[in-house]
Amino acid sequence: MDSKTEAFAETLHLTTHAWRNELDRRLRPIGLSRSKWMLLIALARGGQGESQKTLADRLGIEGPSLVGLLDRLQRDGLVERRATPGDRRMNAVHLSRKGQALIGEIRKIAAALRAELFTGIESADLDTAMRVLAKIKATAEALP
């Protein structure tokens, strides 16, 4: 079983890598790097108004890296930093109107890629893959 789990882990890693690289390639013409689109998507998926520290933790990056990224996105008019009521030292990060509009474009491009990637894959196979991946994720998150 060990060689099978090793092969699965490698395939999962390489698949994720290939998928992200292709999405990066498709988003590059609209001015987005991986770090930019991942932050924008994180904000769109419920991160609106989160602190910079919370966002950095959620994205798995260091605070100073996030600050530089937010500076660039703010300069591009895609995000806004707003003072947190009750704590002037902390900023809450929000998508700007321009950022919200760009999310629609990102989602459209990502949906087209998914349609291509999942062509010919049966619904039952997707259900099985989702069950397996959910189990692996839950086990990993429960580890001490």
C-alpha positions as CSV (number, residue, x, y, z in Angstrom):
1,M,0.0,0.0,0.0
2,D,2.9,2.4,0.7
3,S,3.9,2.7,-3.0
4,K,0.3,3.3,-3.9
5,T,-0.1,6.1,-1.3
6,E,3.3,7.6,-2.3
7,A,2.1,7.6,-6.0
8,F,-1.2,9.2,-5.0
9,A,0.6,11.9,-3.0
10,E,2.9,12.7,-5.8
11,T,0.1,12.7,-8.4
12,L,-2.0,15.0,-6.1
13,H,0.9,17.4,-5.7
14,L,1.8,17.4,-9.5
15,T,-1.9,17.8,-10.4
16,T,-2.3,20.8,-8.1
17,H,0.9,22.3,-9.4
18,A,-0.1,21.9,-13.1
19,W,-3.6,23.3,-12.4
20,R,-2.2,26.4,-10.6
21,N,0.4,26.9,-13.3
22,E,-2.2,26.9,-16.0
23,L,-4.5,29.2,-14.1
24,D,-1.5,31.5,-13.5
25,R,-0.8,31.5,-17.3
26,R,-4.5,32.4,-18.1
27,L,-4.6,35.2,-15.4
28,R,-1.3,36.8,-16.3
29,P,-2.8,38.8,-19.3
30,I,-5.1,40.6,-16.8
31,G,-2.1,41.5,-14.6
32,L,-2.4,38.9,-11.9
33,S,0.3,36.8,-10.4
34,R,-0.5,33.7,-8.2
35,S,0.0,35.6,-5.0
36,K,-2.4,38.4,-6.2
37,W,-5.2,36.2,-7.4
38,M,-5.0,33.9,-4.3
39,L,-5.3,36.9,-2.0
40,L,-8.2,38.3,-4.0
41,I,-10.0,35.0,-4.0
42,A,-9.4,34.6,-0.2
43,L,-11.0,38.0,0.3
44,A,-13.9,37.1,-1.9
45,R,-14.5,33.8,-0.1
46,G,-15.3,35.4,3.2
47,G,-12.1,37.3,4.1
48,Q,-13.7,40.8,3.6
49,G,-12.8,42.8,6.6
50,E,-10.3,40.4,8.0
51,S,-7.2,41.7,9.7
52,Q,-3.9,41.6,7.8
53,K,-2.6,39.0,10.4
54,T,-5.6,36.8,9.9
55,L,-5.2,36.9,6.1
56,A,-1.5,36.1,6.3
57,D,-2.2,33.1,8.6
58,R,-5.0,31.9,6.2
59,L,-2.8,32.2,3.2
60,G,0.2,30.7,4.9
61,I,2.5,33.6,4.3
62,E,4.5,35.9,6.5
63,G,3.1,39.3,7.6
64,P,5.8,41.4,5.8
65,S,5.1,39.5,2.5
66,L,1.4,40.2,2.9
67,V,2.1,43.9,3.5
68,G,4.0,44.2,0.3
69,L,1.4,42.3,-1.7
70,L,-1.4,44.5,-0.2
71,D,0.6,47.6,-1.0
72,R,0.7,46.5,-4.7
73,L,-3.0,45.6,-4.8
74,Q,-3.9,48.9,-3.1
75,R,-1.8,50.8,-5.6
76,D,-3.7,48.9,-8.4
77,G,-7.0,50.0,-6.8
78,L,-8.1,46.4,-6.0
79,V,-8.2,46.4,-2.2
80,E,-8.7,48.9,0.5
81,R,-7.3,49.0,4.0
82,R,-9.7,50.4,6.6
83,A,-9.1,51.2,10.2
84,T,-10.6,48.7,12.6
85,P,-13.1,50.3,14.9
86,G,-11.7,50.2,18.4
87,D,-8.2,49.4,17.4
88,R,-6.4,52.0,15.2
89,R,-3.3,49.8,15.0
90,M,-5.1,47.2,13.0
91,N,-6.4,47.4,9.4
92,A,-9.3,45.4,8.0
93,V,-8.8,44.5,4.3
94,H,-11.6,44.8,1.8
95,L,-12.0,44.3,-1.9
96,S,-12.6,47.6,-3.7
97,R,-15.3,47.9,-6.4
98,K,-12.6,47.4,-9.0
99,G,-11.4,44.3,-7.1
100,Q,-14.9,42.9,-6.9
101,A,-15.3,43.3,-10.6
102,L,-12.0,41.5,-11.2
103,I,-13.2,38.6,-9.1
104,G,-15.9,38.1,-11.7
105,E,-13.3,37.9,-14.4
106,I,-11.1,35.5,-12.3
107,R,-14.1,33.2,-11.7
108,K,-15.0,33.2,-15.4
109,I,-11.4,32.2,-16.4
110,A,-11.2,29.6,-13.6
111,A,-14.6,28.1,-14.6
112,A,-13.4,27.8,-18.2
113,L,-10.3,26.0,-17.1
114,R,-12.3,23.7,-14.8
115,A,-14.6,22.8,-17.7
116,E,-11.6,21.8,-19.8
117,L,-10.0,19.8,-17.0
118,F,-13.1,17.9,-16.1
119,T,-14.2,17.0,-19.6
120,G,-14.8,13.3,-19.8
121,I,-14.8,12.7,-16.0
122,E,-17.9,11.0,-14.7
123,S,-19.9,12.5,-11.9
124,A,-19.5,9.3,-9.8
125,D,-15.7,9.5,-10.2
126,L,-15.8,13.1,-8.9
127,D,-17.9,12.1,-6.0
128,T,-15.4,9.4,-5.1
129,A,-12.4,11.8,-5.5
130,M,-14.2,14.3,-3.3
131,R,-14.8,11.7,-0.5
132,V,-11.2,10.6,-0.6
133,L,-9.8,14.1,-0.5
134,A,-12.2,15.2,2.2
135,K,-11.1,12.3,4.3
136,I,-7.4,13.0,3.8
137,K,-7.9,16.7,4.6
138,A,-9.9,15.9,7.8
139,T,-7.2,13.5,8.9
140,A,-4.4,16.0,8.2
141,E,-6.3,18.8,10.1
142,A,-6.8,16.5,13.1
143,L,-3.1,15.7,13.5
144,P,-1.5,17.2,16.6
